[in-house]
């Protein structure tokens, strides 16, 4: 399933070996999909606010705690170079996604879909669950090959 949903901001979540390899994706026109990496193509699921909210929901912590974790929403590329940017995801979120059961993902979909960021883009609970399944699969494959998760964020 193509998990692209309506909107204008491209947020391509991908896995790769390390920060250096992730930033190197910026040299590939079109981003990680063109670089033949494992990618989940999304729109408007931003890697800073929306993903920290997801992490808070999945871990039972607060949004503030999630946003302060190492690697959470950290811009790795040079901001002055302009978009697209490469942003890291926290290892805590990767672990939560990789170990979540299908029932967990369904349970997390509703509260995540009710956050302001997801309500503003009009994503349904069903679509949110599909996004979670895709992100969980990406996290599982990344962990199996000792990789980390990133977002190629084109505003």
N, C-alpha and C positions, 0 to 999 in steps of 0.2 A: 504494500500500500504506500502511495505517496502521501506523506504526512503534511504536505503543503496546505496551508490554510490562508484565508484572505488577508490582505494587507500589503504594506509597502516595504517593510524592513525584513531583509533576508537574514536568517539566523541558521546557518548550516553547522550543526553539531557533528564533530568528527573525533576520531581517535588517531593518535600517533605516538611515537616513542617518547618525545620530550618537548620541552618548550622551544628549543632551537628548530626542531623539525616542524612544529606547529607554526611558528612565525614564517618559516620558509614557504608555507602555503601562499603567502601574500605575493610571491613571485609567479604564481600560476594564475593566469587570467581565468576568471570564473570560479576560483576558490577550490576547496577540497574535493568537490565532485569531479573536477577536471584533473585533479592530481591523483585520481584513482585510489582515494582513501575510503575507509568505511565511514559513511556519512548518513545522517538523518537530516533531511531538508525540511526546515520549518520557516514560517514567517511570523514575525511579531512576538515570538517567545524569547524575550531578551535575556541575555546571559548574566545580567546583574540583578535586577529587581525580581523578575518572574522566577528565575532559577533559585535565588535565595529564598523566595517564598515557598517554592516546592521543597527545598531542603528542610526548611523549618517544619513544614507539614509532615514530611517523611520521617524526621528524626524526633519530633515532639518538642523541639526547642523553639526559640523565638526567631523572628526575622533578623533581629539585630545580631544574635549569636551566629546565625548562618552566614550573614554578610561579613562578619569579622573573621571567619575561618581562613586559614592560609589558602591561597589560590582561588578563593571565592570571588568571581567577577573581576579578577585581576587582568587589566589590559597589558598584554605582553608586547604588542607592537608599539611603535613610536606614535603617540597621539598626534604629533604635529605632521606626520605623514598623511593624516586623514583617513577616512574610511576606504576600504574595509579595515576592521580591527581584528586582532586575534585575542580572545579572552579565555582564561583558564577556568575550569570548574573545580570545585573542591574535591579532595579525595573522599571526604565524608559523604558527599552526595553520590559520587561514583559507587562507593560501597553500598549505600542505601538502595540505589537503583539496581545494582547487580544482584543483591540478595533479596529483593522484594518478590513476593509471590504474585501470581496473577490476581488473587483476591486482594492483596495489599494495594496493587495498582488501581484496581477498581475503587477501593475504599478511599484512596488519596485523590482520585480524579475529581470528585465533587467539591471538596473544600478548595482545591487548587483552582477549579473553574470559577469559583465564587470570589476570587481575589479581584481587586480593581483592574489590574493589568489584563487579566484574561477576560473579564466581563466587558471591558472596553472594546476588545476585538471580536466579541460575540461568539466565542468558542463554546460549543455545547459540552456537556459532561461526557457524552460518547466520544466526541473528537478529542477531548482532553485525555480520556482513557487510552485512545489510540496513540496519542503523542507519548504518553507515559510508557506504553508497551514498546514503542520504537526506541525511546531513550534507554529503557531498561535493557533491551537487546544490545544496543550499542555499548552500554556499560559492561555487560557480561562478556561480550567479545573483546573489549579493551582489557579487562582484567585477565582474561584467559591468555592474552598475548603480551601481558605486562606493559600496557600502554595507559595513557591518561586521556581525559576528555577535554575538548576545547570547543569554542564557538568562533566561526568566521562570521563576523557581524558587519553586514553592509547596510548602512543607514540610507 
